[in-house]
Amino acid sequence: MKTNLVYLSFFLMVGCAAQKPLNADASYYEKIDAFPDEPAASNGTEPTEIIPVPKAKPVQIEPRYMVNDKVNAVLDTISKFERSKKFLDGFVLQVYSGQSRTEAEQVTGQLRKNFPALTSGMQYIQPKFRVVAGRYFSSLQAQSDFNKVKSQFPATMLVPEMVPLK
């Protein structure tokens, strides 16, 4: 134990000691006398000759392997998988969340009366009742309805949820 303490104190002192900068060599010198201060000025009497540069012709590379059939097969599989999905990630407006069923029913009634265009419903996810309205694929789509509902129901939140496809 004592030797460990001695080693620890030694490494602590060595680690905290002031160190010399690595680039302490001051003998580096760059000679710039060989470069003129100003570029050589032309007197303007000599015409400047413009030399046209030939354009390179584009080279077309022929494909060696035909992978169109393989790519088409993969794309078909992906499209079949996408068509088989019944739900997408989306958003709903959560107007109420609590343990009282009567409050949830009252909020649902007020919501249907004030906003008949919104599809609304009550859900029971143990141990809470939720009143949700609308189905949106992006939060940007939900923003206008969110602002309208939030003005009458201050506890309204935009919640991510799986939205069924029609």
PyMOL commands that place a pseudoatom at each C-alpha (Angstrom):
pseudoatom trace, name=CA, resn=MET, resi=1, chain=A, elem=C, hetatm=0, pos=[0.000, 0.000, 0.000]
pseudoatom trace, name=CA, resn=LYS, resi=2, chain=A, elem=C, hetatm=0, pos=[2.833, 2.339, 0.892]
pseudoatom trace, name=CA, resn=THR, resi=3, chain=A, elem=C, hetatm=0, pos=[4.633, 1.637, -2.387]
pseudoatom trace, name=CA, resn=ASN, resi=4, chain=A, elem=C, hetatm=0, pos=[1.462, 2.393, -4.348]
pseudoatom trace, name=CA, resn=LEU, resi=5, chain=A, elem=C, hetatm=0, pos=[1.231, 5.729, -2.562]
pseudoatom trace, name=CA, resn=VAL, resi=6, chain=A, elem=C, hetatm=0, pos=[4.861, 6.500, -3.407]
pseudoatom trace, name=CA, resn=TYR, resi=7, chain=A, elem=C, hetatm=0, pos=[4.302, 5.624, -7.078]
pseudoatom trace, name=CA, resn=LEU, resi=8, chain=A, elem=C, hetatm=0, pos=[1.128, 7.688, -7.189]
pseudoatom trace, name=CA, resn=SER, resi=9, chain=A, elem=C, hetatm=0, pos=[2.815, 10.738, -5.694]
pseudoatom trace, name=CA, resn=PHE, resi=10, chain=A, elem=C, hetatm=0, pos=[5.768, 10.350, -8.106]
pseudoatom trace, name=CA, resn=PHE, resi=11, chain=A, elem=C, hetatm=0, pos=[3.495, 10.204, -11.168]
pseudoatom trace, name=CA, resn=LEU, resi=12, chain=A, elem=C, hetatm=0, pos=[1.450, 13.114, -9.852]
pseudoatom trace, name=CA, resn=MET, resi=13, chain=A, elem=C, hetatm=0, pos=[4.555, 15.283, -9.469]
pseudoatom trace, name=CA, resn=VAL, resi=14, chain=A, elem=C, hetatm=0, pos=[5.903, 14.299, -12.886]
pseudoatom trace, name=CA, resn=GLY, resi=15, chain=A, elem=C, hetatm=0, pos=[2.544, 14.893, -14.548]
pseudoatom trace, name=CA, resn=CYS, resi=16, chain=A, elem=C, hetatm=0, pos=[2.039, 18.313, -12.979]
pseudoatom trace, name=CA, resn=ALA, resi=17, chain=A, elem=C, hetatm=0, pos=[5.570, 19.579, -13.623]
pseudoatom trace, name=CA, resn=ALA, resi=18, chain=A, elem=C, hetatm=0, pos=[6.008, 22.469, -16.029]
pseudoatom trace, name=CA, resn=GLN, resi=19, chain=A, elem=C, hetatm=0, pos=[6.945, 21.275, -19.477]
pseudoatom trace, name=CA, resn=LYS, resi=20, chain=A, elem=C, hetatm=0, pos=[9.127, 22.860, -22.112]
pseudoatom trace, name=CA, resn=PRO, resi=21, chain=A, elem=C, hetatm=0, pos=[7.531, 23.655, -25.436]
pseudoatom trace, name=CA, resn=LEU, resi=22, chain=A, elem=C, hetatm=0, pos=[8.435, 21.070, -28.031]
pseudoatom trace, name=CA, resn=ASN, resi=23, chain=A, elem=C, hetatm=0, pos=[9.249, 23.631, -30.729]
pseudoatom trace, name=CA, resn=ALA, resi=24, chain=A, elem=C, hetatm=0, pos=[11.907, 25.503, -28.765]
pseudoatom trace, name=CA, resn=ASP, resi=25, chain=A, elem=C, hetatm=0, pos=[14.312, 25.497, -31.720]
pseudoatom trace, name=CA, resn=ALA, resi=26, chain=A, elem=C, hetatm=0, pos=[14.559, 29.152, -32.765]
pseudoatom trace, name=CA, resn=SER, resi=27, chain=A, elem=C, hetatm=0, pos=[17.024, 28.450, -35.550]
pseudoatom trace, name=CA, resn=TYR, resi=28, chain=A, elem=C, hetatm=0, pos=[14.301, 28.180, -38.171]
pseudoatom trace, name=CA, resn=TYR, resi=29, chain=A, elem=C, hetatm=0, pos=[14.538, 31.017, -40.677]
pseudoatom trace, name=CA, resn=GLU, resi=30, chain=A, elem=C, hetatm=0, pos=[12.860, 31.395, -44.040]
pseudoatom trace, name=CA, resn=LYS, resi=31, chain=A, elem=C, hetatm=0, pos=[14.761, 33.359, -46.627]
pseudoatom trace, name=CA, resn=ILE, resi=32, chain=A, elem=C, hetatm=0, pos=[12.369, 35.431, -48.731]
pseudoatom trace, name=CA, resn=ASP, resi=33, chain=A, elem=C, hetatm=0, pos=[14.914, 37.678, -50.460]
pseudoatom trace, name=CA, resn=ALA, resi=34, chain=A, elem=C, hetatm=0, pos=[14.716, 35.555, -53.600]
pseudoatom trace, name=CA, resn=PHE, resi=35, chain=A, elem=C, hetatm=0, pos=[11.131, 36.685, -54.232]
pseudoatom trace, name=CA, resn=PRO, resi=36, chain=A, elem=C, hetatm=0, pos=[10.587, 40.167, -55.711]
pseudoatom trace, name=CA, resn=ASP, resi=37, chain=A, elem=C, hetatm=0, pos=[8.401, 42.661, -53.858]
pseudoatom trace, name=CA, resn=GLU, resi=38, chain=A, elem=C, hetatm=0, pos=[6.285, 43.432, -56.929]
pseudoatom trace, name=CA, resn=PRO, resi=39, chain=A, elem=C, hetatm=0, pos=[5.518, 41.321, -59.973]
pseudoatom trace, name=CA, resn=ALA, resi=40, chain=A, elem=C, hetatm=0, pos=[7.209, 42.294, -63.210]
pseudoatom trace, name=CA, resn=ALA, resi=41, chain=A, elem=C, hetatm=0, pos=[5.077, 44.941, -64.903]
pseudoatom trace, name=CA, resn=SER, resi=42, chain=A, elem=C, hetatm=0, pos=[4.580, 44.853, -68.641]
pseudoatom trace, name=CA, resn=ASN, resi=43, chain=A, elem=C, hetatm=0, pos=[4.901, 48.130, -70.466]
pseudoatom trace, name=CA, resn=GLY, resi=44, chain=A, elem=C, hetatm=0, pos=[1.687, 47.517, -72.367]
pseudoatom trace, name=CA, resn=THR, resi=45, chain=A, elem=C, hetatm=0, pos=[3.284, 47.618, -75.820]
pseudoatom trace, name=CA, resn=GLU, resi=46, chain=A, elem=C, hetatm=0, pos=[3.590, 43.874, -76.168]
pseudoatom trace, name=CA, resn=PRO, resi=47, chain=A, elem=C, hetatm=0, pos=[0.302, 42.252, -77.173]
pseudoatom trace, name=CA, resn=THR, resi=48, chain=A, elem=C, hetatm=0, pos=[-0.800, 39.385, -75.020]
pseudoatom trace, name=CA, resn=GLU, resi=49, chain=A, elem=C, hetatm=0, pos=[-1.350, 36.237, -77.032]
pseudoatom trace, name=CA, resn=ILE, resi=50, chain=A, elem=C, hetatm=0, pos=[-4.345, 34.105, -76.121]
pseudoatom trace, name=CA, resn=ILE, resi=51, chain=A, elem=C, hetatm=0, pos=[-3.738, 30.442, -76.700]
pseudoatom trace, name=CA, resn=PRO, resi=52, chain=A, elem=C, hetatm=0, pos=[-6.914, 28.401, -77.155]
pseudoatom trace, name=CA, resn=VAL, resi=53, chain=A, elem=C, hetatm=0, pos=[-7.101, 25.272, -75.042]
pseudoatom trace, name=CA, resn=PRO, resi=54, chain=A, elem=C, hetatm=0, pos=[-8.619, 22.287, -76.835]
pseudoatom trace, name=CA, resn=LYS, resi=55, chain=A, elem=C, hetatm=0, pos=[-11.618, 20.815, -75.061]
pseudoatom trace, name=CA, resn=ALA, resi=56, chain=A, elem=C, hetatm=0, pos=[-11.419, 17.187, -74.096]
pseudoatom trace, name=CA, resn=LYS, resi=57, chain=A, elem=C, hetatm=0, pos=[-14.092, 14.966, -75.566]
pseudoatom trace, name=CA, resn=PRO, resi=58, chain=A, elem=C, hetatm=0, pos=[-16.238, 13.256, -72.947]
pseudoatom trace, name=CA, resn=VAL, resi=59, chain=A, elem=C, hetatm=0, pos=[-15.530, 9.576, -72.670]
pseudoatom trace, name=CA, resn=GLN, resi=60, chain=A, elem=C, hetatm=0, pos=[-18.522, 7.315, -72.427]
pseudoatom trace, name=CA, resn=ILE, resi=61, chain=A, elem=C, hetatm=0, pos=[-17.933, 4.179, -70.415]
pseudoatom trace, name=CA, resn=GLU, resi=62, chain=A, elem=C, hetatm=0, pos=[-19.929, 1.175, -71.452]
pseudoatom trace, name=CA, resn=PRO, resi=63, chain=A, elem=C, hetatm=0, pos=[-21.431, -0.851, -68.602]
pseudoatom trace, name=CA, resn=ARG, resi=64, chain=A, elem=C, hetatm=0, pos=[-19.851, -4.230, -68.041]
pseudoatom trace, name=CA, resn=TYR, resi=65, chain=A, elem=C, hetatm=0, pos=[-22.549, -5.842, -65.943]
pseudoatom trace, name=CA, resn=MET, resi=66, chain=A, elem=C, hetatm=0, pos=[-26.284, -5.558, -66.399]
pseudoatom trace, name=CA, resn=VAL, resi=67, chain=A, elem=C, hetatm=0, pos=[-27.900, -5.365, -62.981]
pseudoatom trace, name=CA, resn=ASN, resi=68, chain=A, elem=C, hetatm=0, pos=[-31.261, -3.964, -64.025]
pseudoatom trace, name=CA, resn=ASP, resi=69, chain=A, elem=C, hetatm=0, pos=[-33.108, -7.232, -63.414]
pseudoatom trace, name=CA, resn=LYS, resi=70, chain=A, elem=C, hetatm=0, pos=[-31.636, -7.594, -59.935]
pseudoatom trace, name=CA, resn=VAL, resi=71, chain=A, elem=C, hetatm=0, pos=[-32.379, -3.980, -59.037]
pseudoatom trace, name=CA, resn=ASN, resi=72, chain=A, elem=C, hetatm=0, pos=[-35.942, -4.277, -60.349]
pseudoatom trace, name=CA, resn=ALA, resi=73, chain=A, elem=C, hetatm=0, pos=[-36.485, -7.394, -58.247]
pseudoatom trace, name=CA, resn=VAL, resi=74, chain=A, elem=C, hetatm=0, pos=[-35.290, -5.596, -55.108]
pseudoatom trace, name=CA, resn=LEU, resi=75, chain=A, elem=C, hetatm=0, pos=[-37.446, -2.546, -55.870]
pseudoatom trace, name=CA, resn=ASP, resi=76, chain=A, elem=C, hetatm=0, pos=[-40.494, -4.774, -56.391]
pseudoatom trace, name=CA, resn=THR, resi=77, chain=A, elem=C, hetatm=0, pos=[-39.893, -6.433, -53.031]
pseudoatom trace, name=CA, resn=ILE, resi=78, chain=A, elem=C, hetatm=0, pos=[-39.601, -3.066, -51.317]
pseudoatom trace, name=CA, resn=SER, resi=79, chain=A, elem=C, hetatm=0, pos=[-42.799, -1.776, -52.931]
pseudoatom trace, name=CA, resn=LYS, resi=80, chain=A, elem=C, hetatm=0, pos=[-44.702, -4.941, -51.917]
pseudoatom trace, name=CA, resn=PHE, resi=81, chain=A, elem=C, hetatm=0, pos=[-43.479, -4.479, -48.350]
pseudoatom trace, name=CA, resn=GLU, resi=82, chain=A, elem=C, hetatm=0, pos=[-44.540, -0.813, -48.347]
pseudoatom trace, name=CA, resn=ARG, resi=83, chain=A, elem=C, hetatm=0, pos=[-47.993, -1.706, -49.698]
pseudoatom trace, name=CA, resn=SER, resi=84, chain=A, elem=C, hetatm=0, pos=[-48.474, -4.317, -46.971]
pseudoatom trace, name=CA, resn=LYS, resi=85, chain=A, elem=C, hetatm=0, pos=[-48.060, -1.739, -44.198]
pseudoatom trace, name=CA, resn=LYS, resi=86, chain=A, elem=C, hetatm=0, pos=[-51.299, -0.844, -42.457]
pseudoatom trace, name=CA, resn=PHE, resi=87, chain=A, elem=C, hetatm=0, pos=[-49.899, 1.906, -40.199]
pseudoatom trace, name=CA, resn=LEU, resi=88, chain=A, elem=C, hetatm=0, pos=[-47.433, 4.771, -40.502]
pseudoatom trace, name=CA, resn=ASP, resi=89, chain=A, elem=C, hetatm=0, pos=[-45.681, 6.933, -37.946]
pseudoatom trace, name=CA, resn=GLY, resi=90, chain=A, elem=C, hetatm=0, pos=[-47.806, 10.006, -37.436]
pseudoatom trace, name=CA, resn=PHE, resi=91, chain=A, elem=C, hetatm=0, pos=[-49.306, 12.377, -34.892]
pseudoatom trace, name=CA, resn=VAL, resi=92, chain=A, elem=C, hetatm=0, pos=[-52.575, 12.899, -33.031]
pseudoatom trace, name=CA, resn=LEU, resi=93, chain=A, elem=C, hetatm=0, pos=[-53.825, 15.717, -30.819]
pseudoatom trace, name=CA, resn=GLN, resi=94, chain=A, elem=C, hetatm=0, pos=[-54.158, 14.514, -27.229]
pseudoatom trace, name=CA, resn=VAL, resi=95, chain=A, elem=C, hetatm=0, pos=[-56.807, 16.751, -25.705]
pseudoatom trace, name=CA, resn=TYR, resi=96, chain=A, elem=C, hetatm=0, pos=[-57.282, 14.988, -22.358]
pseudoatom trace, name=CA, resn=SER, resi=97, chain=A, elem=C, hetatm=0, pos=[-55.379, 12.399, -20.367]
pseudoatom trace, name=CA, resn=GLY, resi=98, chain=A, elem=C, hetatm=0, pos=[-56.565, 11.403, -16.923]
pseudoatom trace, name=CA, resn=GLN, resi=99, chain=A, elem=C, hetatm=0, pos=[-58.183, 8.763, -14.746]
pseudoatom trace, name=CA, resn=SER, resi=100, chain=A, elem=C, hetatm=0, pos=[-61.734, 10.134, -14.773]
pseudoatom trace, name=CA, resn=ARG, resi=101, chain=A, elem=C, hetatm=0, pos=[-64.017, 8.578, -17.353]
pseudoatom trace, name=CA, resn=THR, resi=102, chain=A, elem=C, hetatm=0, pos=[-66.719, 11.200, -16.889]
pseudoatom trace, name=CA, resn=GLU, resi=103, chain=A, elem=C, hetatm=0, pos=[-64.276, 14.053, -17.551]
pseudoatom trace, name=CA, resn=ALA, resi=104, chain=A, elem=C, hetatm=0, pos=[-63.032, 12.245, -20.657]
pseudoatom trace, name=CA, resn=GLU, resi=105, chain=A, elem=C, hetatm=0, pos=[-66.605, 11.864, -21.933]
pseudoatom trace, name=CA, resn=GLN, resi=106, chain=A, elem=C, hetatm=0, pos=[-67.327, 15.553, -21.259]
pseudoatom trace, name=CA, resn=VAL, resi=107, chain=A, elem=C, hetatm=0, pos=[-64.185, 16.633, -23.126]
pseudoatom trace, name=CA, resn=THR, resi=108, chain=A, elem=C, hetatm=0, pos=[-65.096, 14.334, -26.024]
pseudoatom trace, name=CA, resn=GLY, resi=109, chain=A, elem=C, hetatm=0, pos=[-68.574, 15.882, -26.232]
pseudoatom trace, name=CA, resn=GLN, resi=110, chain=A, elem=C, hetatm=0, pos=[-67.220, 19.441, -26.128]
pseudoatom trace, name=CA, resn=LEU, resi=111, chain=A, elem=C, hetatm=0, pos=[-64.600, 18.581, -28.731]
pseudoatom trace, name=CA, resn=ARG, resi=112, chain=A, elem=C, hetatm=0, pos=[-67.176, 17.083, -31.130]
pseudoatom trace, name=CA, resn=LYS, resi=113, chain=A, elem=C, hetatm=0, pos=[-69.478, 20.079, -30.625]
pseudoatom trace, name=CA, resn=ASN, resi=114, chain=A, elem=C, hetatm=0, pos=[-66.776, 22.737, -31.128]
pseudoatom trace, name=CA, resn=PHE, resi=115, chain=A, elem=C, hetatm=0, pos=[-64.763, 20.953, -33.844]
pseudoatom trace, name=CA, resn=PRO, resi=116, chain=A, elem=C, hetatm=0, pos=[-67.083, 18.691, -35.881]
pseudoatom trace, name=CA, resn=ALA, resi=117, chain=A, elem=C, hetatm=0, pos=[-64.567, 18.367, -38.737]
pseudoatom trace, name=CA, resn=LEU, resi=118, chain=A, elem=C, hetatm=0, pos=[-62.008, 16.622, -36.498]
pseudoatom trace, name=CA, resn=THR, resi=119, chain=A, elem=C, hetatm=0, pos=[-62.282, 12.890, -35.938]
pseudoatom trace, name=CA, resn=SER, resi=120, chain=A, elem=C, hetatm=0, pos=[-62.113, 12.427, -32.193]
pseudoatom trace, name=CA, resn=GLY, resi=121, chain=A, elem=C, hetatm=0, pos=[-62.413, 9.531, -29.836]
pseudoatom trace, name=CA, resn=MET, resi=122, chain=A, elem=C, hetatm=0, pos=[-61.800, 8.310, -26.322]
pseudoatom trace, name=CA, resn=GLN, resi=123, chain=A, elem=C, hetatm=0, pos=[-59.245, 5.591, -25.596]
pseudoatom trace, name=CA, resn=TYR, resi=124, chain=A, elem=C, hetatm=0, pos=[-58.587, 3.681, -22.404]
pseudoatom trace, name=CA, resn=ILE, resi=125, chain=A, elem=C, hetatm=0, pos=[-54.972, 2.726, -21.973]
pseudoatom trace, name=CA, resn=GLN, resi=126, chain=A, elem=C, hetatm=0, pos=[-54.630, 1.393, -18.469]
pseudoatom trace, name=CA, resn=PRO, resi=127, chain=A, elem=C, hetatm=0, pos=[-54.737, 3.283, -16.088]
pseudoatom trace, name=CA, resn=LYS, resi=128, chain=A, elem=C, hetatm=0, pos=[-55.723, 6.418, -18.031]
pseudoatom trace, name=CA, resn=PHE, resi=129, chain=A, elem=C, hetatm=0, pos=[-58.419, 7.651, -20.354]
pseudoatom trace, name=CA, resn=ARG, resi=130, chain=A, elem=C, hetatm=0, pos=[-57.246, 9.621, -23.373]
pseudoatom trace, name=CA, resn=VAL, resi=131, chain=A, elem=C, hetatm=0, pos=[-59.206, 11.871, -25.691]
pseudoatom trace, name=CA, resn=VAL, resi=132, chain=A, elem=C, hetatm=0, pos=[-57.469, 12.170, -29.053]
pseudoatom trace, name=CA, resn=ALA, resi=133, chain=A, elem=C, hetatm=0, pos=[-58.424, 14.060, -32.177]
pseudoatom trace, name=CA, resn=GLY, resi=134, chain=A, elem=C, hetatm=0, pos=[-57.211, 14.096, -35.761]
pseudoatom trace, name=CA, resn=ARG, resi=135, chain=A, elem=C, hetatm=0, pos=[-54.708, 11.934, -37.579]
pseudoatom trace, name=CA, resn=TYR, resi=136, chain=A, elem=C, hetatm=0, pos=[-51.701, 13.564, -39.205]
pseudoatom trace, name=CA, resn=PHE, resi=137, chain=A, elem=C, hetatm=0, pos=[-48.659, 12.243, -41.022]
pseudoatom trace, name=CA, resn=SER, resi=138, chain=A, elem=C, hetatm=0, pos=[-46.444, 15.184, -40.015]
pseudoatom trace, name=CA, resn=SER, resi=139, chain=A, elem=C, hetatm=0, pos=[-46.423, 17.717, -37.214]
pseudoatom trace, name=CA, resn=LEU, resi=140, chain=A, elem=C, hetatm=0, pos=[-46.595, 20.481, -39.802]
pseudoatom trace, name=CA, resn=GLN, resi=141, chain=A, elem=C, hetatm=0, pos=[-49.976, 19.200, -41.020]
pseudoatom trace, name=CA, resn=ALA, resi=142, chain=A, elem=C, hetatm=0, pos=[-51.288, 19.166, -37.452]
pseudoatom trace, name=CA, resn=GLN, resi=143, chain=A, elem=C, hetatm=0, pos=[-50.119, 22.661, -36.533]
pseudoatom trace, name=CA, resn=SER, resi=144, chain=A, elem=C, hetatm=0, pos=[-53.202, 24.634, -37.640]
pseudoatom trace, name=CA, resn=ASP, resi=145, chain=A, elem=C, hetatm=0, pos=[-55.671, 22.279, -35.914]
pseudoatom trace, name=CA, resn=PHE, resi=146, chain=A, elem=C, hetatm=0, pos=[-53.395, 22.148, -32.872]
pseudoatom trace, name=CA, resn=ASN, resi=147, chain=A, elem=C, hetatm=0, pos=[-53.518, 25.940, -32.500]
pseudoatom trace, name=CA, resn=LYS, resi=148, chain=A, elem=C, hetatm=0, pos=[-57.328, 26.010, -32.823]
pseudoatom trace, name=CA, resn=VAL, resi=149, chain=A, elem=C, hetatm=0, pos=[-57.897, 23.211, -30.296]
pseudoatom trace, name=CA, resn=LYS, resi=150, chain=A, elem=C, hetatm=0, pos=[-55.243, 24.560, -27.914]
pseudoatom trace, name=CA, resn=SER, resi=151, chain=A, elem=C, hetatm=0, pos=[-57.138, 27.872, -27.681]
pseudoatom trace, name=CA, resn=GLN, resi=152, chain=A, elem=C, hetatm=0, pos=[-60.142, 26.080, -26.119]
pseudoatom trace, name=CA, resn=PHE, resi=153, chain=A, elem=C, hetatm=0, pos=[-58.384, 23.138, -24.454]
pseudoatom trace, name=CA, resn=PRO, resi=154, chain=A, elem=C, hetatm=0, pos=[-55.078, 24.382, -22.959]
pseudoatom trace, name=CA, resn=ALA, resi=155, chain=A, elem=C, hetatm=0, pos=[-53.864, 20.878, -22.032]
pseudoatom trace, name=CA, resn=THR, resi=156, chain=A, elem=C, hetatm=0, pos=[-53.758, 19.791, -25.697]
pseudoatom trace, name=CA, resn=MET, resi=157, chain=A, elem=C, hetatm=0, pos=[-50.516, 18.177, -26.840]
pseudoatom trace, name=CA, resn=LEU, resi=158, chain=A, elem=C, hetatm=0, pos=[-49.253, 16.864, -30.168]
pseudoatom trace, name=CA, resn=VAL, resi=159, chain=A, elem=C, hetatm=0, pos=[-48.375, 13.219, -29.554]
pseudoatom trace, name=CA, resn=PRO, resi=160, chain=A, elem=C, hetatm=0, pos=[-46.595, 10.782, -31.897]
pseudoatom trace, name=CA, resn=GLU, resi=161, chain=A, elem=C, hetatm=0, pos=[-48.704, 7.729, -32.658]
pseudoatom trace, name=CA, resn=MET, resi=162, chain=A, elem=C, hetatm=0, pos=[-49.146, 5.084, -35.336]
pseudoatom trace, name=CA, resn=VAL, resi=163, chain=A, elem=C, hetatm=0, pos=[-51.717, 6.362, -37.833]
pseudoatom trace, name=CA, resn=PRO, resi=164, chain=A, elem=C, hetatm=0, pos=[-53.752, 3.812, -39.829]
pseudoatom trace, name=CA, resn=LEU, resi=165, chain=A, elem=C, hetatm=0, pos=[-53.688, 4.082, -43.610]
pseudoatom trace, name=CA, resn=LYS, resi=166, chain=A, elem=C, hetatm=0, pos=[-56.981, 4.187, -45.482]
for i in range(1, 166): cmd.bond("trace and resi %d" % i, "trace and resi %d" % (i + 1))
show_as sticks, trace
zoom trace
